[in-house]
Amino acid sequence: MSPCAISWTGWRRWAPLAVGAYVLAALMPVMIGSGGPPAPAALWTIAGWDALWSLVAVAALIRPSTVDAWPRTPVSSGVD
């Protein structure tokens, strides 16, 4: 893993999983049950999906705090 690749921690790690789980647990059943837009239930479900995507965007755009940042000490790759 390169020093440029920083893994997400905390709530940012779970935001993409929440989007995927929401699609399977809420979005698809409501769309099938309501017949899709323009039903109000379908529109509110899509609004929730958009809100979760906004969280993923915020997670991607914010800078990691000093606690979340890549460690400053070099990690040995095993090759000297």
ABEGO torsion letter per residue (X at the ends): XBAABBBBBEAAAAAAAAAAAAAAAAAAAAAAAAGEOABAAAAAAAAAAAAAAAAAAAAAABBBBAAABBBABBBBAGBX
